[in-house]
Amino acid sequence: MAQSAYLPGLALQDSTVLDSPRHSVLIRVTHWINAASFIALVVSGIGILLSHPRFYWGETGGVGSPSLFDLPLPFMLGGPSGWGRYLHFLAAWVCVLTGLLYAISGLFTQHFRHNLLPKKSDLALQPILRVASNHLHLKRPTEEESQTYNVLQRISYVTVVFVLFPFMIVSGFAMSPAIVSVFPVFVTVFGGHQTARTLHFFAANLLLLFLLVHIAMVILAGFTKRMRAMIIGRALARKGLS
């Protein structure tokens, strides 16, 4: 009968393995397409702002009329708004179509219900304050905590997906003469073209703030691990030594 031999070099095995699938192919593809289109929207939006960094309330507003507030940006009338508007329009439709695909898929697969909707027990004040305190103190989540979304992440993701992005789409439609000519309700619901533009600007800043916080949380939780999970669908997890 053969006897086993002890080999010191093989006693310690690699303790990192790929864990269970984290994100589906559709979620990963729509995530990166939306990320690219959002960057294009930010860049083109800045170009549009440089052409007229003033905001108004109501239906009309322009050079020579009183503004609601002015941004501390150089006034480049007729500057980069040409290519900015074309890129903004293209990136917006890419974002809308991929967002609809993600939303429809999330409803059918119950991704939102299982992964994003916060539990009633987590909506109490104490759990929210505890998670907020951990974020403010830059506390790195444990391996178990990193396997799911905490209550603040769930609330922010639901708000972005079901509130901010739809609001950006509707307010964007209100600024399109072609769409408003057919569906004037898009602009009348805001009380004017300039009101829609001003609210669109504030909503865009909230989305940009979300992006910055999102990147910060990814770095805190482990940038390489999170990026690997969003690229190949799996992350490296620690395995006990044999």
C-alpha positions as CSV (number, residue, x, y, z in Angstrom):
1,M,0.0,0.0,0.0
2,A,1.5,3.3,-1.0
3,Q,2.1,5.9,1.7
4,S,1.7,9.6,1.3
5,A,4.7,11.8,1.4
6,Y,4.9,15.2,3.1
7,L,6.1,17.9,0.8
8,P,6.8,21.2,2.7
9,G,6.6,23.2,-0.5
10,L,3.1,22.1,-1.1
11,A,1.8,22.5,2.4
12,L,0.7,26.1,1.9
13,Q,-1.5,26.5,-1.1
14,D,-2.7,29.7,-2.7
15,S,-5.3,31.2,-0.4
16,T,-7.0,33.4,-3.0
17,V,-9.7,31.9,-5.3
18,L,-12.4,33.3,-7.5
19,D,-15.6,33.6,-5.5
20,S,-19.1,33.1,-6.8
21,P,-20.4,35.3,-9.7
22,R,-20.9,38.9,-8.5
23,H,-22.4,40.6,-11.6
24,S,-24.1,39.3,-14.7
25,V,-22.8,40.0,-18.2
26,L,-25.7,42.4,-18.9
27,I,-25.0,44.4,-15.7
28,R,-21.3,44.7,-16.5
29,V,-21.9,45.7,-20.1
30,T,-24.5,48.3,-19.3
31,H,-22.4,49.6,-16.4
32,W,-19.4,50.4,-18.6
33,I,-21.5,51.8,-21.5
34,N,-23.3,54.1,-19.0
35,A,-20.0,55.1,-17.5
36,A,-18.5,56.0,-20.9
37,S,-21.7,57.9,-21.9
38,F,-21.8,59.7,-18.6
39,I,-18.2,60.9,-19.0
40,A,-19.2,62.1,-22.5
41,L,-22.2,63.9,-21.0
42,V,-20.1,65.7,-18.4
43,V,-17.5,66.8,-21.0
44,S,-20.0,68.0,-23.5
45,G,-22.1,69.6,-20.7
46,I,-19.1,71.7,-19.6
47,G,-18.7,72.8,-23.3
48,I,-22.3,73.9,-23.4
49,L,-21.9,75.7,-20.0
50,L,-18.9,77.6,-21.3
51,S,-21.1,79.0,-24.1
52,H,-23.6,80.4,-21.6
53,P,-22.8,80.0,-17.9
54,R,-26.0,81.7,-16.7
55,F,-29.2,80.2,-15.5
56,Y,-32.7,81.6,-15.5
57,W,-36.2,80.7,-14.2
58,G,-39.3,80.5,-16.4
59,E,-39.6,80.3,-20.1
60,T,-37.1,82.8,-21.5
61,G,-33.7,84.0,-20.6
62,G,-30.6,85.3,-22.5
63,V,-27.9,87.8,-22.8
64,G,-29.1,91.2,-21.4
65,S,-31.9,89.7,-19.3
66,P,-31.6,89.2,-15.5
67,S,-30.3,85.8,-14.5
68,L,-31.1,83.6,-11.5
69,F,-27.4,83.0,-10.9
70,D,-24.1,83.0,-12.9
71,L,-21.4,80.4,-12.8
72,P,-17.8,81.6,-12.3
73,L,-16.8,80.4,-15.8
74,P,-15.5,82.3,-18.8
75,F,-18.3,83.4,-21.0
76,M,-17.6,82.0,-24.5
77,L,-20.6,82.9,-26.5
78,G,-20.8,80.7,-29.5
79,G,-17.8,78.7,-28.3
80,P,-17.7,74.9,-27.9
81,S,-21.5,74.5,-27.7
82,G,-21.7,73.2,-31.3
83,W,-19.8,70.0,-30.9
84,G,-20.9,69.9,-27.2
85,R,-24.6,69.7,-28.1
86,Y,-24.0,67.0,-30.7
87,L,-22.0,64.9,-28.3
88,H,-24.4,65.6,-25.5
89,F,-27.4,64.5,-27.6
90,L,-25.6,61.3,-28.8
91,A,-24.3,60.3,-25.3
92,A,-27.7,61.0,-23.8
93,W,-29.5,58.6,-26.1
94,V,-26.8,55.9,-25.5
95,C,-27.3,56.4,-21.8
96,V,-31.1,56.2,-22.1
97,L,-31.2,53.0,-24.2
98,T,-28.7,51.1,-22.1
99,G,-30.5,52.4,-19.0
100,L,-33.8,51.1,-20.2
101,L,-32.2,47.7,-21.0
102,Y,-30.7,47.6,-17.5
103,A,-34.0,48.6,-15.9
104,I,-36.1,46.1,-17.8
105,S,-33.6,43.3,-17.1
106,G,-33.5,44.3,-13.4
107,L,-37.3,44.0,-13.1
108,F,-37.5,40.7,-14.9
109,T,-34.6,39.1,-12.9
110,Q,-35.7,40.8,-9.7
111,H,-32.2,42.3,-9.4
112,F,-33.6,45.5,-7.9
113,R,-35.7,43.6,-5.3
114,H,-33.0,41.3,-4.2
115,N,-29.9,43.5,-4.4
116,L,-30.9,47.2,-4.3
117,L,-34.2,47.7,-2.4
118,P,-33.3,48.3,1.3
119,K,-34.8,46.0,3.9
120,K,-37.3,47.5,6.3
121,S,-35.1,46.6,9.2
122,D,-32.2,48.6,7.7
123,L,-34.3,51.7,7.3
124,A,-34.2,52.4,11.0
125,L,-32.2,55.4,12.2
126,Q,-29.6,53.4,14.1
127,P,-28.4,51.2,11.1
128,I,-28.3,54.2,8.8
129,L,-26.2,56.2,11.3
130,R,-23.8,53.3,11.9
131,V,-23.2,52.9,8.2
132,A,-22.8,56.7,7.8
133,S,-20.3,56.7,10.6
134,N,-18.3,53.9,9.0
135,H,-18.1,55.9,5.8
136,L,-17.2,59.2,7.5
137,H,-14.4,57.4,9.4
138,L,-13.2,55.7,6.1
139,K,-13.7,52.3,7.8
140,R,-12.9,49.5,5.3
141,P,-15.8,47.0,5.1
142,T,-15.3,43.4,6.2
143,E,-15.2,40.5,3.7
144,E,-18.8,39.6,4.6
145,E,-20.0,43.2,4.4
146,S,-18.4,43.6,0.9
147,Q,-20.5,40.8,-0.4
148,T,-23.7,42.9,-0.4
149,Y,-24.8,46.6,-0.5
150,N,-25.3,48.4,2.7
151,V,-28.4,50.5,3.4
152,L,-26.8,53.8,2.2
153,Q,-25.6,52.2,-1.0
154,R,-29.0,50.7,-1.7
155,I,-30.8,54.0,-1.0
156,S,-28.4,56.0,-3.3
157,Y,-28.5,53.4,-6.1
158,V,-32.3,53.3,-6.0
159,T,-32.5,57.1,-6.0
160,V,-30.1,57.4,-8.9
161,V,-31.8,54.6,-11.0
162,F,-35.4,55.5,-10.3
163,V,-35.3,59.3,-9.5
164,L,-32.3,61.2,-10.8
165,F,-31.8,59.5,-14.2
166,P,-35.5,59.6,-15.1
167,F,-35.5,63.3,-14.0
168,M,-32.5,64.0,-16.2
169,I,-34.2,62.3,-19.2
170,V,-37.5,64.3,-18.8
171,S,-35.8,67.6,-18.2
172,G,-33.5,66.9,-21.2
173,F,-36.6,66.3,-23.3
174,A,-37.9,69.7,-22.1
175,M,-34.9,71.4,-23.6
176,S,-35.3,69.7,-27.0
177,P,-37.3,71.9,-29.5
178,A,-38.0,68.9,-31.7
179,I,-39.5,66.8,-28.8
180,V,-41.3,69.8,-27.2
181,S,-43.0,70.6,-30.5
182,V,-44.6,67.2,-30.5
183,F,-45.0,66.7,-26.7
184,P,-45.3,70.2,-25.1
185,V,-46.1,68.6,-21.8
186,F,-42.4,68.0,-21.2
187,V,-41.8,71.8,-20.9
188,T,-45.1,72.8,-19.4
189,V,-44.7,70.5,-16.5
190,F,-41.5,72.4,-15.5
191,G,-43.1,75.8,-16.1
192,G,-40.7,76.8,-18.8
193,H,-37.6,75.9,-20.8
194,Q,-35.2,77.8,-18.6
195,T,-36.6,76.2,-15.4
196,A,-36.0,72.8,-17.0
197,R,-32.4,73.8,-17.9
198,T,-31.7,75.0,-14.3
199,L,-33.1,71.9,-12.6
200,H,-31.3,69.7,-15.2
201,F,-28.0,71.4,-14.1
202,F,-28.7,70.7,-10.4
203,A,-29.6,67.1,-11.0
204,A,-26.4,66.7,-13.1
205,N,-24.4,67.9,-10.1
206,L,-26.0,65.4,-7.8
207,L,-25.2,62.6,-10.3
208,L,-21.6,63.9,-10.5
209,L,-21.4,63.9,-6.7
210,F,-22.7,60.3,-6.6
211,L,-20.0,59.3,-9.1
212,L,-17.2,60.8,-7.0
213,V,-18.6,59.1,-3.8
214,H,-19.0,55.9,-5.7
215,I,-15.4,55.9,-6.8
216,A,-14.2,56.7,-3.3
217,M,-16.2,53.8,-1.9
218,V,-14.8,51.5,-4.5
219,I,-11.2,52.5,-3.6
220,L,-12.0,52.0,0.1
221,A,-13.6,48.6,-0.3
222,G,-10.6,47.4,-2.5
223,F,-10.2,49.0,-6.0
224,T,-8.6,45.9,-7.7
225,K,-11.2,43.5,-6.3
226,R,-14.2,45.7,-7.2
227,M,-12.9,46.4,-10.7
228,R,-12.2,42.7,-11.3
229,A,-15.8,41.9,-10.2
230,M,-17.2,44.5,-12.6
231,I,-15.0,43.4,-15.5
232,I,-15.0,39.6,-15.3
233,G,-18.0,39.1,-12.9
234,R,-16.0,37.5,-10.1
235,A,-13.7,38.8,-7.4
236,L,-10.8,37.1,-5.6
237,A,-11.8,35.9,-2.1
238,R,-9.7,34.5,0.7
239,K,-9.8,30.8,1.2
240,G,-8.7,29.1,4.4
241,L,-5.3,27.4,4.4
242,S,-5.4,23.7,3.9
